[in-house]
Protein backbone atom coordinates (compact mmCIF):
# COMPACT_ATOMS: atom_id res chain seq x y z
CA UNK A 1 0.00 0.00 0.00
CA UNK A 2 1.37 3.43 -0.93
CA UNK A 3 0.57 6.96 0.14
CA UNK A 4 -2.03 8.62 -2.08
CA UNK A 5 0.39 11.31 -3.28
CA UNK A 6 2.74 8.71 -4.76
CA UNK A 7 0.26 6.03 -5.82
CA UNK A 8 1.27 4.51 -9.18
CA UNK A 9 -1.15 5.69 -11.85
CA UNK A 10 -1.92 5.54 -15.55
CA UNK A 11 -4.24 7.51 -17.80
CA UNK A 12 -5.82 5.49 -20.61
CA UNK A 13 -6.44 7.80 -23.58
CA UNK A 14 -7.21 7.48 -27.29
CA UNK A 15 -7.13 9.55 -30.48
CA UNK A 16 -10.94 9.45 -30.68
CA UNK A 17 -14.06 7.96 -29.16
CA UNK A 18 -14.71 4.34 -30.07
CA UNK A 19 -11.04 3.35 -30.01
CA UNK A 20 -11.44 0.95 -27.08
CA UNK A 21 -10.61 3.05 -24.00
CA UNK A 22 -13.35 1.51 -21.88
CA UNK A 23 -12.37 -2.05 -22.78
CA UNK A 24 -8.69 -1.42 -22.01
CA UNK A 25 -9.23 0.65 -18.85
CA UNK A 26 -11.84 -1.70 -17.38
CA UNK A 27 -9.86 -4.78 -18.34
CA UNK A 28 -6.70 -3.30 -16.85
CA UNK A 29 -8.48 -2.50 -13.58
CA UNK A 30 -9.82 -6.05 -13.34
CA UNK A 31 -6.50 -7.63 -14.33
CA UNK A 32 -4.61 -5.65 -11.69
CA UNK A 33 -7.27 -6.47 -9.09
CA UNK A 34 -6.97 -10.17 -9.96
CA UNK A 35 -3.31 -9.91 -9.00
CA UNK A 36 -4.33 -8.81 -5.52
CA UNK A 37 -3.69 -5.11 -6.04
CA UNK A 38 -6.01 -2.50 -4.56
CA UNK A 39 -7.11 -0.57 -7.65
CA UNK A 40 -8.51 2.96 -7.65
CA UNK A 41 -10.82 3.48 -10.68
CA UNK A 42 -11.42 6.91 -12.19
CA UNK A 43 -13.11 8.44 -15.23
CA UNK A 44 -12.33 11.80 -16.84
CA UNK A 45 -15.42 13.93 -17.38
CA UNK A 46 -19.08 13.66 -16.37
CA UNK A 47 -19.77 10.13 -17.70
CA UNK A 48 -21.79 8.09 -15.20
CA UNK A 49 -22.02 4.74 -17.01
CA UNK A 50 -18.36 3.76 -17.38
CA UNK A 51 -17.67 4.18 -13.62
CA UNK A 52 -20.22 1.42 -12.97
CA UNK A 53 -18.11 -1.00 -15.00
CA UNK A 54 -14.98 0.32 -13.33
CA UNK A 55 -16.46 -0.34 -9.91
CA UNK A 56 -17.33 -3.88 -10.93
CA UNK A 57 -13.77 -4.42 -12.18
CA UNK A 58 -11.94 -2.91 -9.23
CA UNK A 59 -14.32 -3.72 -6.37
CA UNK A 60 -14.15 -0.07 -5.35
CA UNK A 61 -16.41 2.88 -6.17
CA UNK A 62 -15.65 4.53 -9.51
CA UNK A 63 -15.03 8.27 -9.28
CA UNK A 64 -15.16 11.06 -11.84
CA UNK A 65 -12.46 13.67 -12.38
CA UNK A 66 -14.06 16.63 -14.10
CA UNK A 67 -12.00 19.79 -14.49
CA UNK A 68 -14.98 21.73 -15.86
CA UNK A 69 -17.52 20.90 -13.15
CA UNK A 70 -15.07 21.05 -10.25
CA UNK A 71 -12.27 23.27 -11.55
CA UNK A 72 -8.73 22.08 -12.42
CA UNK A 73 -7.45 22.92 -8.94
CA UNK A 74 -9.72 20.33 -7.33
CA UNK A 75 -8.84 17.41 -9.64
CA UNK A 76 -5.65 16.28 -7.82
CA UNK A 77 -7.33 16.51 -4.42
CA UNK A 78 -10.33 14.44 -5.58
CA UNK A 79 -7.96 11.91 -7.12
CA UNK A 80 -5.99 11.62 -3.88
CA UNK A 81 -9.26 11.14 -1.99
CA UNK A 82 -10.31 8.27 -4.26
CA UNK A 83 -6.85 6.69 -4.37
CA UNK A 84 -6.40 6.65 -0.61
CA UNK A 85 -5.20 3.18 0.45
CA UNK A 86 -4.69 1.85 -3.09
CA UNK A 87 -1.73 0.23 -4.83
CA UNK A 88 -2.42 1.56 -8.33
CA UNK A 89 -4.89 3.89 -10.04
CA UNK A 90 -6.27 3.64 -13.57
CA UNK A 91 -7.90 6.72 -15.09
CA UNK A 92 -10.02 6.29 -18.21
CA UNK A 93 -10.01 9.34 -20.46
CA UNK A 94 -12.87 10.95 -22.36
CA UNK A 95 -13.35 11.33 -26.13
CA UNK A 96 -10.10 12.04 -27.99
CA UNK A 97 -7.14 12.86 -25.77
CA UNK A 98 -7.15 16.60 -26.47
CA UNK A 99 -10.95 17.01 -26.66
CA UNK A 100 -12.53 18.95 -23.81
CA UNK A 101 -15.21 21.52 -23.12
CA UNK A 102 -16.25 23.15 -26.40
CA UNK A 103 -14.54 26.48 -26.96
CA UNK A 104 -12.52 26.18 -23.73
CA UNK A 105 -9.16 24.98 -25.06
CA UNK A 106 -7.79 22.02 -23.12
CA UNK A 107 -10.24 22.45 -20.22
CA UNK A 108 -11.71 19.11 -19.07
CA UNK A 109 -9.71 17.11 -21.62
CA UNK A 110 -7.90 13.87 -20.88
CA UNK A 111 -4.62 15.62 -21.63
CA UNK A 112 -5.29 18.31 -19.03
CA UNK A 113 -6.19 15.76 -16.36
CA UNK A 114 -3.07 13.71 -17.16
CA UNK A 115 -0.97 16.82 -16.60
CA UNK A 116 -2.78 17.73 -13.40
CA UNK A 117 -2.13 14.20 -12.10
CA UNK A 118 1.45 14.06 -13.40
CA UNK A 119 0.49 10.71 -14.85
CA UNK A 120 1.88 8.84 -17.88
CA UNK A 121 -0.55 8.15 -20.70
CA UNK A 122 -1.22 4.88 -22.47
CA UNK A 123 -2.65 5.62 -25.92
CA UNK A 124 -5.21 3.08 -27.18
CA UNK A 125 -5.22 3.06 -30.98
CA UNK A 126 -7.84 1.43 -33.19
CA UNK A 127 -5.48 -0.14 -35.72
CA UNK A 128 -8.17 -1.91 -37.74
CA UNK A 129 -7.68 0.16 -40.91
CA UNK A 130 -4.01 1.08 -40.87
CA UNK A 131 -0.49 -0.27 -40.70
CA UNK A 132 2.57 2.02 -41.10
CA UNK A 133 0.40 5.13 -40.74
CA UNK A 134 -0.03 4.28 -37.06
CA UNK A 135 3.45 5.70 -36.43
CA UNK A 136 2.49 9.10 -37.84
CA UNK A 137 -0.69 9.12 -35.77
CA UNK A 138 1.11 8.27 -32.53
CA UNK A 139 3.93 10.70 -33.28
CA UNK A 140 1.42 13.49 -33.73
CA UNK A 141 -0.27 12.80 -30.42
CA UNK A 142 3.05 12.40 -28.60
CA UNK A 143 4.47 15.67 -29.91
CA UNK A 144 1.36 17.90 -29.80
CA UNK A 145 1.82 18.85 -26.14
CA UNK A 146 5.29 18.12 -24.69
CA UNK A 147 3.87 18.27 -21.17
CA UNK A 148 1.79 15.15 -21.86
CA UNK A 149 3.91 12.05 -21.50
CA UNK A 150 2.80 9.15 -23.69
CA UNK A 151 4.52 6.15 -22.19
CA UNK A 152 3.34 3.58 -24.70
CA UNK A 153 0.63 2.32 -27.00
CA UNK A 154 -1.93 -0.46 -26.85
CA UNK A 155 -3.03 -1.52 -30.31
CA UNK A 156 -6.69 -2.52 -30.51
CA UNK A 157 -8.63 -4.47 -33.12
CA UNK A 158 -5.54 -6.01 -34.68
CA UNK A 159 -6.54 -8.43 -37.43
CA UNK A 160 -3.67 -10.96 -37.64
CA UNK A 161 -0.08 -11.80 -36.78
CA UNK A 162 1.09 -10.13 -39.99
CA UNK A 163 -0.92 -7.00 -39.19
CA UNK A 164 0.65 -6.90 -35.74
CA UNK A 165 4.13 -7.30 -37.22
CA UNK A 166 3.64 -4.31 -39.54
CA UNK A 167 2.30 -2.15 -36.73
CA UNK A 168 5.17 -3.04 -34.39
CA UNK A 169 7.77 -2.31 -37.06
CA UNK A 170 6.32 1.15 -37.65
CA UNK A 171 6.15 2.02 -33.96
CA UNK A 172 9.63 0.63 -33.25
CA UNK A 173 10.99 3.02 -35.87
CA UNK A 174 9.12 5.85 -34.19
CA UNK A 175 10.52 4.89 -30.78
CA UNK A 176 7.15 4.32 -29.10
CA UNK A 177 6.83 1.20 -26.91
CA UNK A 178 3.99 -1.20 -27.71
CA UNK A 179 2.59 -2.26 -24.34
CA UNK A 180 -0.21 -4.43 -25.65
CA UNK A 181 -1.96 -5.85 -28.69
CA UNK A 182 -5.65 -6.76 -28.59
CA UNK A 183 -7.36 -8.77 -31.32
CA UNK A 184 -10.96 -8.36 -32.32
CA UNK A 185 -13.01 -10.13 -29.62
CA UNK A 186 -16.82 -9.81 -29.90
CA UNK A 187 -17.52 -11.18 -26.41
CA UNK A 188 -16.18 -8.03 -24.74
CA UNK A 189 -18.74 -5.89 -26.52
CA UNK A 190 -21.33 -4.29 -24.26
CA UNK A 191 -24.79 -3.27 -25.49
CA UNK A 192 -25.61 0.38 -26.10
CA UNK A 193 -28.80 2.38 -26.49
CA UNK A 194 -29.85 6.03 -26.74
CA UNK A 195 -27.34 7.40 -24.20
CA UNK A 196 -24.46 4.95 -24.53
CA UNK A 197 -23.66 1.71 -22.73
CA UNK A 198 -26.37 -0.03 -20.75
CA UNK A 199 -25.52 0.53 -17.05
CA UNK A 200 -24.23 -2.31 -14.89
CA UNK A 201 -27.26 -2.13 -12.58
CA UNK A 202 -29.52 -3.17 -15.47
CA UNK A 203 -27.48 -6.20 -16.60
CA UNK A 204 -25.45 -7.28 -13.59
CA UNK A 205 -24.79 -10.91 -14.59
CA UNK A 206 -23.95 -10.06 -18.19
CA UNK A 207 -21.81 -7.13 -17.05
CA UNK A 208 -19.81 -9.44 -14.76
CA UNK A 209 -19.13 -11.72 -17.73
CA UNK A 210 -18.19 -8.77 -19.95
CA UNK A 211 -15.74 -7.39 -17.38
CA UNK A 212 -14.21 -10.85 -16.93
CA UNK A 213 -13.76 -11.09 -20.70
CA UNK A 214 -12.13 -7.64 -20.79
CA UNK A 215 -9.76 -8.67 -17.98
CA UNK A 216 -8.82 -11.89 -19.76
CA UNK A 217 -8.21 -10.10 -23.06
CA UNK A 218 -6.06 -7.39 -21.44
CA UNK A 219 -4.10 -9.90 -19.35
CA UNK A 220 -3.49 -12.02 -22.43
CA UNK A 221 -2.59 -9.21 -24.80
CA UNK A 222 -0.85 -6.62 -22.61
CA UNK A 223 2.43 -6.51 -20.72
CA UNK A 224 1.05 -5.94 -17.23
CA UNK A 225 4.51 -5.69 -15.67
CA UNK A 226 5.54 -2.98 -18.12
CA UNK A 227 2.29 -1.13 -17.49
CA UNK A 228 2.84 -1.29 -13.73
CA UNK A 229 6.40 -0.07 -14.15
CA UNK A 230 5.12 2.85 -16.22
CA UNK A 231 2.51 3.64 -13.56
CA UNK A 232 5.18 3.66 -10.87
CA UNK A 233 7.00 6.37 -12.79
CA UNK A 234 4.23 8.91 -12.18
CA UNK A 235 5.38 12.04 -10.40
CA UNK A 236 4.43 12.68 -6.80
CA UNK A 237 1.48 15.02 -6.27
CA UNK A 238 1.62 17.95 -3.90
CA UNK A 239 -1.30 19.04 -1.78
CA UNK A 240 -3.70 17.02 0.31
CA UNK A 241 -6.57 14.68 -0.41
CA UNK A 242 -10.05 16.15 -0.60
CA UNK A 243 -12.04 15.45 2.55
CA UNK A 244 -15.81 15.97 2.81
CA UNK A 245 -15.68 17.17 6.41
CA UNK A 246 -12.81 19.50 5.62
CA UNK A 247 -14.64 20.81 2.56
CA UNK A 248 -17.54 21.84 4.81
CA UNK A 249 -15.33 23.72 7.28
CA UNK A 250 -15.61 26.18 8.74
CA UNK A 251 -19.22 25.49 9.58
CA UNK A 252 -21.68 28.40 9.70
CA UNK A 253 -23.15 29.55 13.02
CA UNK A 254 -25.65 27.00 14.40
CA UNK A 255 -29.27 27.39 13.43
CA UNK A 256 -31.41 29.30 15.88
CA UNK A 257 -33.38 26.91 18.06
CA UNK A 258 -36.25 29.40 18.03
CA UNK A 259 -36.42 29.32 14.22
CA UNK A 260 -36.86 25.57 14.23
CA UNK A 261 -39.41 25.62 17.01
CA UNK A 262 -37.68 22.74 18.79
CA UNK A 263 -34.96 21.94 21.29
CA UNK A 264 -31.21 22.22 20.75
CA UNK A 265 -31.03 18.42 20.58
CA UNK A 266 -33.66 18.37 17.83
CA UNK A 267 -31.77 21.00 15.82
CA UNK A 268 -28.66 18.78 15.90
CA UNK A 269 -30.36 15.50 14.98
CA UNK A 270 -29.15 13.48 12.02
CA UNK A 271 -31.92 13.74 9.43
CA UNK A 272 -32.47 10.88 7.02
CA UNK A 273 -31.80 11.80 3.40
CA UNK A 274 -33.19 9.23 0.97
CA UNK A 275 -31.09 8.69 -2.17
CA UNK A 276 -32.81 7.13 -5.19
CA UNK A 277 -30.92 4.14 -6.58
CA UNK A 278 -31.57 0.87 -8.38
CA UNK A 279 -31.67 0.27 -12.15
CA UNK A 280 -33.75 3.36 -12.96
CA UNK A 281 -31.53 5.83 -11.05
CA UNK A 282 -27.96 4.70 -11.54
CA UNK A 283 -26.09 7.97 -11.39
CA UNK A 284 -24.86 9.89 -8.40
CA UNK A 285 -21.36 11.14 -7.68
CA UNK A 286 -19.98 9.32 -4.63
CA UNK A 287 -18.92 12.63 -3.14
CA UNK A 288 -22.57 13.74 -2.82
CA UNK A 289 -23.42 11.05 -0.27
CA UNK A 290 -20.11 11.68 1.50
CA UNK A 291 -20.87 15.39 1.78
CA UNK A 292 -24.40 14.76 3.03
CA UNK A 293 -22.99 12.45 5.71
CA UNK A 294 -20.31 14.94 6.68
CA UNK A 295 -22.98 17.64 6.93
CA UNK A 296 -24.77 15.56 9.53
CA UNK A 297 -27.29 13.49 7.56
CA UNK A 298 -27.89 9.77 7.41
CA UNK A 299 -27.86 8.91 3.71
CA UNK A 300 -30.07 5.89 2.90
CA UNK A 301 -30.38 4.41 -0.60
CA UNK A 302 -33.76 3.10 -1.80
CA UNK A 303 -35.04 1.69 -5.10
CA UNK A 304 -38.08 3.43 -6.62
CA UNK A 305 -38.75 0.35 -8.74
CA UNK A 306 -39.15 -2.00 -5.79
CA UNK A 307 -39.69 -0.06 -2.58
CA UNK A 308 -43.26 0.87 -1.79
CA UNK A 309 -42.32 3.62 0.63
CA UNK A 310 -39.51 5.99 1.46
CA UNK A 311 -36.97 4.99 4.13
CA UNK A 312 -38.20 5.42 7.69
CA UNK A 313 -37.82 8.97 8.93
CA UNK A 314 -37.05 10.48 5.54
CA UNK A 315 -36.57 14.22 5.93
CA UNK A 316 -35.09 14.94 2.51
CA UNK A 317 -34.89 13.32 -0.91
CA UNK A 318 -32.20 13.32 -3.60
CA UNK A 319 -33.04 11.82 -7.00
CA UNK A 320 -30.11 11.81 -9.39
CA UNK A 321 -29.68 10.71 -12.96
CA UNK A 322 -30.58 7.49 -14.72
CA UNK A 323 -33.06 6.03 -17.14
CA UNK A 324 -36.63 6.45 -15.88
CA UNK A 325 -37.78 6.46 -19.52
CA UNK A 326 -36.73 2.80 -19.78
CA UNK A 327 -38.67 1.91 -16.61
CA UNK A 328 -41.58 4.31 -16.95
CA UNK A 329 -44.22 1.56 -16.70
CA UNK A 330 -42.70 0.07 -13.55
CA UNK A 331 -42.20 3.46 -11.90
CA UNK A 332 -45.77 4.41 -12.71
CA UNK A 333 -47.08 1.12 -11.34
CA UNK A 334 -45.44 1.81 -7.97
CA UNK A 335 -48.24 4.15 -6.95
CA UNK A 336 -47.63 3.98 -3.17
CA UNK A 337 -44.12 5.36 -3.60
CA UNK A 338 -45.23 8.02 -6.07
CA UNK A 339 -47.76 9.22 -3.52
CA UNK A 340 -45.14 9.16 -0.76
CA UNK A 341 -42.79 11.32 -2.84
CA UNK A 342 -45.61 13.76 -3.62
CA UNK A 343 -46.58 13.96 0.06
CA UNK A 344 -42.98 14.61 1.10
CA UNK A 345 -42.67 17.43 -1.43
CA UNK A 346 -46.03 18.87 -0.37
CA UNK A 347 -44.83 18.95 3.24
CA UNK A 348 -42.07 21.36 2.25
CA UNK A 349 -39.25 18.89 2.86
CA UNK A 350 -36.18 19.44 0.65
CA UNK A 351 -36.16 17.49 -2.62
CA UNK A 352 -33.25 17.76 -5.08
CA UNK A 353 -33.85 16.19 -8.50
CA UNK A 354 -31.46 16.10 -11.44
CA UNK A 355 -32.40 15.00 -14.97
CA UNK A 356 -33.94 11.57 -14.30
CA UNK A 357 -35.24 12.91 -11.01
CA UNK A 358 -36.83 15.83 -12.86
CA UNK A 359 -38.71 13.41 -15.13
CA UNK A 360 -39.88 11.35 -12.15
CA UNK A 361 -41.35 14.43 -10.45
CA UNK A 362 -43.39 15.43 -13.52
CA UNK A 363 -47.11 14.68 -13.92
CA UNK A 364 -46.34 12.09 -16.55
CA UNK A 365 -43.54 10.54 -18.59
CA UNK A 366 -44.46 9.33 -22.08
CA UNK A 367 -48.12 9.44 -21.07
CA UNK A 368 -47.66 7.40 -17.88
CA UNK A 369 -48.40 8.96 -14.47
CA UNK A 370 -45.38 9.94 -12.39
CA UNK A 371 -45.23 11.71 -9.03
CA UNK A 372 -47.11 14.84 -10.07
CA UNK A 373 -44.98 17.14 -7.96
CA UNK A 374 -44.33 19.42 -10.95
CA UNK A 375 -46.98 20.74 -13.30
CA UNK A 376 -45.05 19.50 -16.32
CA UNK A 377 -45.00 16.58 -18.73
CA UNK A 378 -41.97 14.69 -20.02
CA UNK A 379 -41.49 12.67 -23.16
CA UNK A 380 -38.78 10.99 -25.17
CA UNK A 381 -37.26 12.94 -28.05
CA UNK A 382 -35.11 12.14 -31.07
CA UNK A 383 -32.85 15.07 -30.25
CA UNK A 384 -29.79 14.53 -28.07
CA UNK A 385 -29.08 17.34 -25.62
CA UNK A 386 -25.47 17.14 -24.53
CA UNK A 387 -22.88 19.52 -23.16
CA UNK A 388 -21.45 21.50 -20.30
CA UNK A 389 -23.42 24.46 -18.97
CA UNK A 390 -22.46 27.57 -17.02
CA UNK A 391 -25.40 28.38 -14.78
CA UNK A 392 -26.48 30.80 -12.07
CA UNK A 393 -29.20 30.20 -9.47
CA UNK A 394 -32.21 32.35 -10.38
CA UNK A 395 -33.78 32.24 -6.94
CA UNK A 396 -33.18 31.00 -3.41
CA UNK A 397 -33.65 27.25 -3.07
CA UNK A 398 -32.80 24.34 -0.80
CA UNK A 399 -29.52 23.99 -2.70
CA UNK A 400 -28.22 27.51 -3.11
CA UNK A 401 -29.05 31.19 -2.61
CA UNK A 402 -29.91 33.29 -5.65
CA UNK A 403 -26.86 34.38 -7.58
CA UNK A 404 -24.83 31.24 -6.86
CA UNK A 405 -22.86 30.29 -9.94
CA UNK A 406 -22.35 26.61 -10.69
CA UNK A 407 -21.27 24.57 -13.66
CA UNK A 408 -23.34 21.64 -14.82
CA UNK A 409 -23.75 19.06 -17.55
CA UNK A 410 -26.78 18.02 -19.61
CA UNK A 411 -27.12 14.60 -21.24
CA UNK A 412 -30.58 13.40 -22.28
CA UNK A 413 -32.99 12.60 -25.09
CA UNK A 414 -36.11 13.82 -23.37
CA UNK A 415 -38.15 17.02 -23.31
CA UNK A 416 -39.99 18.52 -20.34
CA UNK A 417 -42.86 20.90 -21.14
CA UNK A 418 -42.72 23.56 -19.88
CA UNK A 419 -38.93 23.64 -19.53
CA UNK A 420 -39.10 25.99 -16.55
CA UNK A 421 -41.59 26.72 -13.81
CA UNK A 422 -42.86 30.11 -12.57
CA UNK A 423 -39.71 30.17 -10.43
CA UNK A 424 -36.90 28.63 -12.52
CA UNK A 425 -33.96 26.82 -10.99
CA UNK A 426 -31.13 28.07 -13.19
CA UNK A 427 -30.31 30.75 -15.68
CA UNK A 428 -28.03 29.16 -18.27
CA UNK A 429 -25.33 31.49 -19.55
CA UNK A 430 -23.73 31.49 -22.98
CA UNK A 431 -24.95 31.90 -26.57
CA UNK A 432 -28.33 30.30 -25.83
CA UNK A 433 -29.33 32.21 -22.72
CA UNK A 434 -32.36 30.63 -21.11
CA UNK A 435 -33.91 29.68 -17.81
CA UNK A 436 -34.68 26.09 -16.91
CA UNK A 437 -35.85 23.91 -14.07
CA UNK A 438 -38.25 24.36 -11.17
CA UNK A 439 -38.09 25.75 -7.65
CA UNK A 440 -41.22 25.39 -5.53
CA UNK A 441 -41.46 25.00 -1.77
CA UNK A 442 -38.54 22.68 -0.95
CA UNK A 443 -38.19 21.26 -4.44
CA UNK A 444 -35.24 21.98 -6.74
CA UNK A 445 -35.60 20.10 -10.04
CA UNK A 446 -33.46 20.58 -13.13
CA UNK A 447 -31.85 18.86 -16.09
CA UNK A 448 -28.40 19.98 -14.92
CA UNK A 449 -26.09 17.48 -13.28
CA UNK A 450 -23.81 19.33 -10.86
CA UNK A 451 -20.88 18.17 -8.75
CA UNK A 452 -21.34 19.23 -5.15
CA UNK A 453 -17.62 18.99 -4.36
CA UNK A 454 -17.30 22.22 -6.34
CA UNK A 455 -19.77 23.93 -4.01
CA UNK A 456 -19.91 21.96 -0.72
CA UNK A 457 -22.29 24.47 0.80
CA UNK A 458 -25.02 22.85 -1.31
CA UNK A 459 -24.94 19.74 0.90
CA UNK A 460 -24.78 21.74 4.12
CA UNK A 461 -27.70 23.96 3.09
CA UNK A 462 -29.75 20.91 2.08
CA UNK A 463 -29.16 19.11 5.38
CA UNK A 464 -29.94 22.21 7.44
CA UNK A 465 -33.21 22.52 5.55
CA UNK A 466 -33.94 18.88 6.42
CA UNK A 467 -33.54 19.76 10.09
CA UNK A 468 -35.94 22.68 9.94
CA UNK A 469 -38.63 21.49 7.50
Secondary structure, DSSP 8 states (H G I E B T S, - for coil): ---GGG-EEEEEEESSTTSSHHHHHHHHHHHHHHTT--EEEEEESS-SSHHHHHHHHHTS--EEE-TTTS-HHHHHHHHHHHHTT-SEEEEE--SSTT--STTSTTTT-HHHHHHHHT-EEEEEEE-TT-STHHHHHHHHHHHH-TTS-EEEEEEEEE--HHHHHHHHHHHHHHT--EEEEEE--GGG---EETTEE--GGGSHHHHHHHHHHHHHHHHHHB-HHHHHHHHHT-----S----HHHHT-S------HHHHTS-HHHHT---EEEEEESTT--B--HHHHHHHHHTT-EEEEEETTT-SS--TTEEEEEE-BS-TTTTHHHHHH-HHHHHHHHHHHHTT-EEEEETHHHHHHSSEETTEE----SS-EEEEEEEEEEEEEEEEE-S--SS--TT-EEEEEEEEEEEEESSB-SS-SEEE-SSS-EEEBEEETTEEEES-EE-GGGGTHHHHHHHHHHHH-
